[in-house]
Amino acid sequence: SSGINAEYGHYNKVKCVYQLSIFYCALAECICFVVHWTFLPYDITENMGYWFRVIQLLIVCFVYSKLASNVLNAEEAYRKWYLPVLAVFALYYAALIPWMFTIPRYKYPHKCTEF
């Protein structure tokens, strides 16, 4: 009970967790792209950066949809419809992008210097 925002303490901690997860995903994304551009020009480092970007997008979608459902008093519809859809998208992208790491890109066997 001490402090001005004592009743909102749990909300601030949860909000901070989302902000920190977005921050650390952005940090990992930057590290992946720096490593890709400077040291390892492989597809896996680039795809890992894109994967972290998708994770950030899913976290932002989750947070803003949760806030919108609270404002509109639609928590029941949020839990019943939106969370399963978001979970399907999250599982799809979490499984699809690492699977794409294993697919080699097609490399042209010849160069276009003949034209």
DSSP file (Angstrom, degrees, kcal/mol; ACC not computed):
  #  RESIDUE AA STRUCTURE BP1 BP2  ACC     N-H-->O    O-->H-N    N-H-->O    O-->H-N    TCO  KAPPA ALPHA  PHI   PSI    X-CA   Y-CA   Z-CA
    1    1 A S              0   0    0      0, 0.0     2,-0.4     0, 0.0     5,-0.2   0.000 360.0 360.0 360.0  -5.1    0.0    0.0    0.0
    2    2 A S        +     0   0    0      4,-0.1     2,-0.1     3,-0.1     3,-0.1  -0.709 360.0  34.9 -86.8 132.9    3.0    2.3    0.1
    3    3 A G  S >  S-     0   0    0     -2,-0.4     3,-0.7     1,-0.1     0, 0.0  -0.226  88.6 -91.1 108.8 159.7    3.4    4.4   -3.0
    4    4 A I  T 3  S+     0   0    0      1,-0.2     3,-0.4     2,-0.1    -1,-0.1   0.894 120.4  41.1 -75.1 -41.3    1.1    6.0   -5.5
    5    5 A N  T >  S+     0   0    0      1,-0.2     3,-0.5     2,-0.1    -1,-0.2  -0.118  73.8 123.6-101.7  36.5    0.8    3.1   -8.0
    6    6 A A  G X  S+     0   0    0     -3,-0.7     3,-1.1     1,-0.2     4,-0.2   0.865  73.3  52.2 -66.8 -35.0    0.6    0.3   -5.5
    7    7 A E  G 3  S+     0   0    0     -3,-0.4    -1,-0.2     1,-0.3     3,-0.2   0.714 111.3  47.5 -75.6 -18.1   -2.7   -1.0   -6.9
    8    8 A Y  G <> S+     0   0    0     -3,-0.5     4,-2.2     1,-0.2    -1,-0.3   0.159  78.6 110.4-103.9  17.7   -1.3   -1.1  -10.4
    9    9 A G  H <> S+     0   0    0     -3,-1.1     4,-1.8     1,-0.2    -1,-0.2   0.897  77.5  47.5 -61.7 -43.3    1.9   -2.9   -9.4
   10   10 A H  H  > S+     0   0    0     -4,-0.2     4,-2.4    -3,-0.2    -1,-0.2   0.904 111.0  51.9 -65.8 -40.6    1.1   -6.2  -11.1
   11   11 A Y  H  > S+     0   0    0      1,-0.2     4,-2.7     2,-0.2    -1,-0.2   0.905 109.2  50.0 -62.7 -41.0    0.0   -4.5  -14.3
   12   12 A N  H  X S+     0   0    0     -4,-2.2     4,-2.1     1,-0.2    -1,-0.2   0.876 110.3  50.1 -66.4 -36.5    3.3   -2.6  -14.4
   13   13 A K  H  X S+     0   0    0     -4,-1.8     4,-1.6     2,-0.2    -2,-0.2   0.916 113.0  45.6 -67.6 -41.8    5.3   -5.8  -13.9
   14   14 A V  H  X S+     0   0    0     -4,-2.4     4,-1.7     2,-0.2    -2,-0.2   0.916 112.9  50.5 -66.7 -42.7    3.5   -7.6  -16.7
   15   15 A K  H  X S+     0   0    0     -4,-2.7     4,-2.2     1,-0.2    -1,-0.2   0.886 108.7  53.1 -60.8 -39.1    3.8   -4.6  -19.0
   16   16 A C  H  X S+     0   0    0     -4,-2.1     4,-2.7     1,-0.2    -1,-0.2   0.856 103.9  56.2 -66.0 -35.0    7.5   -4.5  -18.2
   17   17 A V  H  X S+     0   0    0     -4,-1.6     4,-2.3     2,-0.2    -1,-0.2   0.917 109.1  46.4 -63.7 -42.6    7.9   -8.2  -19.2
   18   18 A Y  H  X S+     0   0    0     -4,-1.7     4,-2.2     2,-0.2    -2,-0.2   0.914 113.6  48.5 -66.0 -41.8    6.4   -7.6  -22.6
   19   19 A Q  H  X S+     0   0    0     -4,-2.2     4,-2.4     1,-0.2    -2,-0.2   0.911 112.8  47.8 -64.8 -41.6    8.6   -4.5  -23.1
   20   20 A L  H  X S+     0   0    0     -4,-2.7     4,-2.8     2,-0.2     5,-0.2   0.881 110.0  52.0 -67.4 -37.1   11.7   -6.4  -22.1
   21   21 A S  H  X S+     0   0    0     -4,-2.3     4,-2.0     2,-0.2    -1,-0.2   0.902 111.6  46.9 -66.9 -38.4   10.9   -9.4  -24.3
   22   22 A I  H  X S+     0   0    0     -4,-2.2     4,-2.4     2,-0.2    -2,-0.2   0.914 113.0  50.4 -66.0 -41.1   10.5   -7.0  -27.3
   23   23 A F  H  X S+     0   0    0     -4,-2.4     4,-2.4     1,-0.2    -2,-0.2   0.933 112.2  45.4 -61.9 -46.7   13.7   -5.3  -26.4
   24   24 A Y  H  X S+     0   0    0     -4,-2.8     4,-2.4     2,-0.2    -1,-0.2   0.846 112.1  51.7 -70.4 -32.2   15.7   -8.5  -26.1
   25   25 A C  H  X S+     0   0    0     -4,-2.0     4,-2.4    -5,-0.2    -1,-0.2   0.906 111.3  48.2 -66.0 -40.4   14.2   -9.8  -29.4
   26   26 A A  H  X S+     0   0    0     -4,-2.4     4,-2.5     2,-0.2    -2,-0.2   0.884 111.3  50.7 -65.9 -37.9   15.2   -6.6  -31.1
   27   27 A L  H  X S+     0   0    0     -4,-2.4     4,-2.3     2,-0.2    -2,-0.2   0.925 111.8  46.6 -64.3 -44.6   18.7   -6.9  -29.6
   28   28 A A  H  X S+     0   0    0     -4,-2.4     4,-2.4     2,-0.2    -2,-0.2   0.880 111.4  52.8 -65.0 -37.5   19.0  -10.5  -30.8
   29   29 A E  H  X S+     0   0    0     -4,-2.4     4,-2.4     2,-0.2    -2,-0.2   0.932 109.9  47.7 -62.5 -46.0   17.7   -9.4  -34.2
   30   30 A C  H  X S+     0   0    0     -4,-2.5     4,-2.5     1,-0.2     5,-0.2   0.904 111.7  50.1 -62.0 -41.3   20.4   -6.6  -34.4
   31   31 A I  H  X S+     0   0    0     -4,-2.3     4,-2.6     2,-0.2     5,-0.2   0.918 110.0  50.9 -63.8 -42.3   23.1   -9.0  -33.4
   32   32 A C  H  X S+     0   0    0     -4,-2.4     4,-2.3     1,-0.2    -2,-0.2   0.924 113.1  44.8 -61.0 -44.6   22.0  -11.6  -36.0
   33   33 A F  H  X S+     0   0    0     -4,-2.4     4,-2.6     2,-0.2    -1,-0.2   0.869 112.8  50.5 -71.4 -34.8   22.0   -9.0  -38.8
   34   34 A V  H  X S+     0   0    0     -4,-2.5     4,-2.2     2,-0.2     5,-0.4   0.927 112.7  46.8 -65.8 -43.7   25.4   -7.5  -37.7
   35   35 A V  H  X>S+     0   0    0     -4,-2.6     5,-2.9    -5,-0.2     4,-1.8   0.897 113.6  49.8 -63.2 -39.2   26.9  -11.0  -37.6
   36   36 A H  H  <5S+     0   0    0     -4,-2.3    -2,-0.2    -5,-0.2    -1,-0.2   0.916 115.1  42.1 -65.0 -43.4   25.3  -11.7  -41.1
   37   37 A W  H  <5S+     0   0    0     -4,-2.6    -2,-0.2    -5,-0.1    -1,-0.2   0.794 128.1  26.7 -76.9 -27.6   26.6   -8.5  -42.6
   38   38 A T  H  <5S+     0   0    0     -4,-2.2    -3,-0.2    -5,-0.2    -2,-0.2   0.856 133.6   8.2-104.9 -42.2   30.1   -8.5  -41.1
   39   39 A F  T  <5S+     0   0    0     -4,-1.8    -3,-0.2    -5,-0.4    -4,-0.1   0.858 122.9  31.7-111.2 -50.3   31.2  -12.1  -40.4
   40   40 A L      < -     0   0    0     -5,-2.9     2,-1.9     2,-0.1    -1,-0.2  -0.840  52.4-172.0-121.9  93.7   29.0  -14.8  -41.6
   41   41 A P        +     0   0    0      0, 0.0     2,-0.2     0, 0.0    -5,-0.1  -0.233  44.0 132.9 -80.5  52.9   27.1  -14.1  -44.9
   42   42 A Y     >  -     0   0    0     -2,-1.9     4,-1.1     1,-0.1     3,-0.3  -0.667  66.7-121.6-100.7 158.6   25.0  -17.3  -44.5
   43   43 A D  H  > S+     0   0    0     -2,-0.2     4,-2.8     1,-0.2     5,-0.2   0.812 106.1  64.5 -67.7 -30.2   21.3  -17.6  -44.9
   44   44 A I  H  > S+     0   0    0      1,-0.2     4,-2.1     2,-0.2    -1,-0.2   0.885 100.6  49.5 -66.2 -37.3   20.7  -18.9  -41.4
   45   45 A T  H  > S+     0   0    0     -3,-0.3     4,-1.5     2,-0.2    -1,-0.2   0.891 113.5  46.9 -69.0 -36.6   21.9  -15.7  -39.7
   46   46 A E  H  X S+     0   0    0     -4,-1.1     4,-1.9     2,-0.2    -2,-0.2   0.918 112.7  49.0 -67.7 -43.6   19.7  -13.6  -41.9
   47   47 A N  H  X S+     0   0    0     -4,-2.8     4,-2.2     1,-0.2    -2,-0.2   0.841 106.7  56.0 -66.9 -33.1   16.7  -15.9  -41.3
   48   48 A M  H  X S+     0   0    0     -4,-2.1     4,-2.2    -5,-0.2    -1,-0.2   0.893 106.2  51.7 -65.3 -37.9   17.3  -15.9  -37.5
   49   49 A G  H  X S+     0   0    0     -4,-1.5     4,-1.6     1,-0.2    -2,-0.2   0.914 110.4  48.0 -62.2 -42.5   17.0  -12.1  -37.6
   50   50 A Y  H  X S+     0   0    0     -4,-1.9     4,-2.1     2,-0.2    -2,-0.2   0.867 108.5  55.3 -65.2 -35.5   13.7  -12.3  -39.5
   51   51 A W  H  X S+     0   0    0     -4,-2.2     4,-2.1     1,-0.2    -2,-0.2   0.917 107.0  49.2 -64.5 -42.3   12.5  -14.9  -37.0
   52   52 A F  H  X S+     0   0    0     -4,-2.2     4,-2.0     1,-0.2    -1,-0.2   0.855 108.7  54.4 -64.4 -33.2   13.2  -12.5  -34.1
   53   53 A R  H  X S+     0   0    0     -4,-1.6     4,-2.0     2,-0.2    -2,-0.2   0.895 107.8  49.1 -66.5 -39.5   11.3   -9.8  -36.0
   54   54 A V  H  X S+     0   0    0     -4,-2.1     4,-2.4     2,-0.2    -2,-0.2   0.895 108.6  53.3 -66.2 -39.5    8.3  -12.1  -36.3
   55   55 A I  H  X S+     0   0    0     -4,-2.1     4,-2.1     1,-0.2    -2,-0.2   0.902 108.2  50.8 -61.7 -40.9    8.4  -12.8  -32.6
   56   56 A Q  H  X S+     0   0    0     -4,-2.0     4,-2.5     1,-0.2    -1,-0.2   0.920 109.2  50.9 -61.4 -43.4    8.4   -9.1  -31.9
   57   57 A L  H  X S+     0   0    0     -4,-2.0     4,-2.5     1,-0.2    -2,-0.2   0.906 109.7  49.6 -61.9 -42.0    5.4   -8.6  -34.2
   58   58 A L  H  X S+     0   0    0     -4,-2.4     4,-2.2     2,-0.2    -1,-0.2   0.881 110.8  49.8 -65.6 -37.8    3.5  -11.4  -32.4
   59   59 A I  H  X S+     0   0    0     -4,-2.1     4,-2.5     2,-0.2    -2,-0.2   0.923 111.7  48.1 -66.0 -43.3    4.2   -9.9  -29.0
   60   60 A V  H  X S+     0   0    0     -4,-2.5     4,-2.5     1,-0.2     5,-0.3   0.913 111.6  50.1 -64.0 -42.3    3.1   -6.5  -30.1
   61   61 A C  H  X S+     0   0    0     -4,-2.5     4,-2.0     1,-0.2     5,-0.2   0.908 111.8  49.0 -61.1 -41.5   -0.1   -8.0  -31.6
   62   62 A F  H  X S+     0   0    0     -4,-2.2     4,-1.9     2,-0.2    -2,-0.2   0.931 112.9  46.1 -63.6 -46.0   -0.8   -9.8  -28.3
   63   63 A V  H  X S+     0   0    0     -4,-2.5     4,-2.3     1,-0.2    -2,-0.2   0.938 115.6  44.1 -66.1 -47.4   -0.3   -6.8  -26.1
   64   64 A Y  H  X S+     0   0    0     -4,-2.5     4,-2.3     1,-0.2    -1,-0.2   0.853 113.4  50.5 -71.0 -32.6   -2.4   -4.4  -28.1
   65   65 A S  H  X S+     0   0    0     -4,-2.0     4,-2.2    -5,-0.3    -1,-0.2   0.865 110.1  51.4 -70.1 -33.7   -5.2   -6.8  -28.6
   66   66 A K  H  X S+     0   0    0     -4,-1.9     4,-1.7    -5,-0.2    -2,-0.2   0.917 111.7  46.5 -66.3 -42.9   -5.2   -7.5  -24.9
   67   67 A L  H  X S+     0   0    0     -4,-2.3     4,-2.1     1,-0.2    -2,-0.2   0.900 112.1  50.9 -65.3 -40.3   -5.4   -3.8  -24.2
   68   68 A A  H  X S+     0   0    0     -4,-2.3     4,-2.3     1,-0.2    -2,-0.2   0.887 108.8  50.7 -65.9 -38.3   -8.2   -3.3  -26.8
   69   69 A S  H  <>S+     0   0    0     -4,-2.2     5,-2.6     1,-0.2     4,-0.4   0.859 109.9  50.8 -68.4 -32.9  -10.2   -6.1  -25.3
   70   70 A N  H ><5S+     0   0    0     -4,-1.7     3,-0.6     3,-0.2    -2,-0.2   0.904 111.8  47.1 -68.3 -40.0   -9.9   -4.6  -21.9
   71   71 A V  H 3<5S+     0   0    0     -4,-2.1    -2,-0.2     1,-0.2    -1,-0.2   0.895 117.2  42.3 -67.8 -39.5  -11.1   -1.2  -23.2
   72   72 A L  T 3<5S-     0   0    0     -4,-2.3    -1,-0.2    -5,-0.2    -2,-0.2   0.411 107.5-123.5 -87.9   2.0  -14.0   -2.6  -25.1
   73   73 A N  T < 5S+     0   0    0     -3,-0.6    -3,-0.2    -4,-0.4     3,-0.2   0.905  72.0 130.0  54.0  45.2  -15.0   -5.0  -22.3
   74   74 A A     >< +     0   0    0     -5,-2.6     4,-2.2    -6,-0.2    -4,-0.1  -0.240  11.9 132.4-119.9  42.4  -14.7   -7.9  -24.7
   75   75 A E  H  > S+     0   0    0     -6,-0.3     4,-2.5     1,-0.2     5,-0.2   0.847  71.7  55.1 -65.3 -32.9  -12.5  -10.2  -22.6
   76   76 A E  H  > S+     0   0    0      2,-0.2     4,-2.3     1,-0.2    -1,-0.2   0.939 111.2  42.9 -66.0 -46.9  -14.7  -13.2  -23.3
   77   77 A A  H  >>S+     0   0    0      2,-0.2     4,-2.8     1,-0.2     5,-1.2   0.858 112.7  55.6 -66.1 -34.3  -14.5  -12.9  -27.1
   78   78 A Y  I  <>S+     0   0    0     -4,-2.2     5,-2.5     1,-0.2    -2,-0.2   0.941 113.2  39.5 -62.6 -47.8  -10.8  -12.2  -26.7
   79   79 A R  I  <5S+     0   0    0     -4,-2.5    -2,-0.2     3,-0.2    -1,-0.2   0.856 121.0  45.0 -69.9 -34.1  -10.2  -15.4  -24.9
   80   80 A K  I  <5S+     0   0    0     -4,-2.3    -2,-0.2    -5,-0.2    -3,-0.2   0.875 132.0   8.2 -80.8 -37.6  -12.6  -17.4  -27.0
   81   81 A W  I  X5S+     0   0    0     -4,-2.8     4,-1.4    -5,-0.2    -3,-0.2   0.821 125.2  44.9-113.3 -47.8  -11.7  -16.2  -30.5
   82   82 A Y  I  ><S+     0   0    0     -5,-1.2     4,-2.9    -4,-0.2     5,-0.3   0.924 107.5  53.9 -76.7 -43.2   -8.6  -14.1  -30.7
   83   83 A L  H  ><S+     0   0    0     -5,-2.5     4,-2.4     1,-0.2    -1,-0.2   0.904 109.5  48.2 -60.9 -42.3   -6.2  -16.0  -28.5
   84   84 A P  H  > S+     0   0    0      0, 0.0     4,-2.2     0, 0.0    -1,-0.2   0.905 113.1  48.7 -63.9 -37.6   -6.6  -19.3  -30.4
   85   85 A V  H  X S+     0   0    0     -4,-1.4     4,-2.3     2,-0.2    -2,-0.2   0.933 112.9  47.1 -65.6 -44.2   -6.1  -17.5  -33.7
   86   86 A L  H  X S+     0   0    0     -4,-2.9     4,-2.6     1,-0.2    -1,-0.2   0.873 110.8  53.0 -63.9 -36.7   -3.0  -15.7  -32.4
   87   87 A A  H  X S+     0   0    0     -4,-2.4     4,-2.6    -5,-0.3    -1,-0.2   0.887 108.1  50.4 -66.0 -38.7   -1.7  -19.0  -31.0
   88   88 A V  H  X S+     0   0    0     -4,-2.2     4,-2.5     2,-0.2    -2,-0.2   0.930 112.4  46.7 -64.6 -44.5   -2.2  -20.7  -34.4
   89   89 A F  H  X S+     0   0    0     -4,-2.3     4,-2.7     2,-0.2     5,-0.3   0.914 112.7  50.3 -62.1 -42.0   -0.2  -17.9  -36.1
   90   90 A A  H  X S+     0   0    0     -4,-2.6     4,-2.4     1,-0.2    -2,-0.2   0.923 113.3  44.6 -63.7 -44.2    2.5  -18.1  -33.5
   91   91 A L  H  X S+     0   0    0     -4,-2.6     4,-1.7     2,-0.2     5,-0.2   0.889 112.8  52.6 -66.7 -38.1    2.9  -21.8  -33.8
   92   92 A Y  H  X S+     0   0    0     -4,-2.5     4,-2.9    -5,-0.2     5,-0.2   0.952 115.9  38.3 -61.6 -50.1    2.8  -21.6  -37.6
   93   93 A Y  H  X S+     0   0    0     -4,-2.7     4,-1.7     1,-0.2    -2,-0.2   0.847 113.8  55.1 -73.6 -32.1    5.6  -18.9  -37.7
   94   94 A A  H  < S+     0   0    0     -4,-2.4    -1,-0.2    -5,-0.3    -2,-0.2   0.820 119.1  34.7 -68.0 -28.9    7.6  -20.5  -34.9
   95   95 A A  H  X S+     0   0    0     -4,-1.7     4,-1.2    -5,-0.2    -2,-0.2   0.813 117.4  51.8 -91.6 -34.7    7.6  -23.8  -36.9
   96   96 A L  H  X S+     0   0    0     -4,-2.9     4,-1.9    -5,-0.2    -3,-0.2   0.923 106.6  49.7 -72.2 -45.0    7.8  -22.5  -40.4
   97   97 A I  H  X S+     0   0    0     -4,-1.7     4,-0.8     1,-0.2    -1,-0.2   0.919 111.6  46.7 -69.3 -43.6   10.7  -20.1  -40.1
   98   98 A P  H >> S+     0   0    0      0, 0.0     4,-0.6     0, 0.0     3,-0.5   0.866 111.4  54.2 -63.4 -31.2   13.1  -22.6  -38.4
   99   99 A W  H >< S+     0   0    0     -4,-1.2     3,-1.0     1,-0.2     4,-0.4   0.863 102.4  57.4 -66.3 -33.9   12.1  -25.2  -41.0
  100  100 A M  H >< S+     0   0    0     -4,-1.9     3,-0.7     1,-0.2    -1,-0.2   0.717  92.1  71.0 -69.3 -19.7   13.0  -22.7  -43.7
  101  101 A F  H << S+     0   0    0     -4,-0.8    -1,-0.2    -3,-0.5    -2,-0.2   0.836  97.2  51.2 -61.5 -30.8   16.5  -22.6  -42.2
  102  102 A T  T << S+     0   0    0     -3,-1.0    -1,-0.2    -4,-0.6    -2,-0.2   0.642  88.6  91.7 -84.9 -14.1   17.1  -26.1  -43.6
  103  103 A I  S <  S-     0   0    0     -3,-0.7     2,-0.2    -4,-0.4    -3,-0.0  -0.711  73.7-138.1 -84.8 118.6   16.0  -25.3  -47.1
  104  104 A P        -     0   0    0      0, 0.0     2,-0.2     0, 0.0    -2,-0.1  -0.526  20.3-117.6 -74.1 140.8   18.9  -24.3  -49.3
  105  105 A R        -     0   0    0     -2,-0.2     2,-0.4     1,-0.1   -62,-0.0  -0.492  34.6-100.5 -74.4 148.1   18.3  -21.5  -51.7
  106  106 A Y        -     0   0    0     -2,-0.2     2,-0.5     1,-0.0    -1,-0.1  -0.551  37.7-158.3 -72.5 125.3   18.6  -22.3  -55.3
  107  107 A K        -     0   0    0     -2,-0.4    -1,-0.0    -3,-0.0     3,-0.0  -0.900  20.2-119.2-106.1 131.4   21.9  -21.1  -56.7
  108  108 A Y        -     0   0    0     -2,-0.5    -2,-0.0     1,-0.2     0, 0.0  -0.520  14.6-148.2 -69.3 130.3   22.3  -20.5  -60.4
  109  109 A P  S    S+     0   0    0      0, 0.0     2,-0.3     0, 0.0    -1,-0.2   0.725  79.4  43.6 -74.0 -19.7   25.0  -22.8  -61.8
  110  110 A H  S    S-     0   0    0      2,-0.0     2,-0.2    -3,-0.0    -2,-0.0  -0.850  80.5-122.9-123.5 159.9   26.0  -20.3  -64.4
  111  111 A K        -     0   0    0     -2,-0.3     3,-0.5     1,-0.0     2,-0.2  -0.621  22.8-120.3 -97.1 161.6   26.6  -16.6  -64.4
  112  112 A C  S >  S+     0   0    0     -2,-0.2     3,-0.5     1,-0.2    -1,-0.0  -0.153  79.0 112.0 -93.3  39.9   24.8  -14.1  -66.6
  113  113 A T  T 3   +     0   0    0     -2,-0.2    -1,-0.2     1,-0.2    -3,-0.0   0.509  56.9  78.9 -89.7  -3.2   28.0  -12.9  -68.3
  114  114 A E  T 3         0   0    0     -3,-0.5    -1,-0.2     1,-0.2    -2,-0.1   0.705 360.0 360.0 -78.3 -17.3   27.1  -14.3  -71.7
  115  115 A F    <         0   0    0     -3,-0.5    -1,-0.2     0, 0.0    -2,-0.1   0.477 360.0 360.0 -90.1 360.0   24.6  -11.6  -72.6
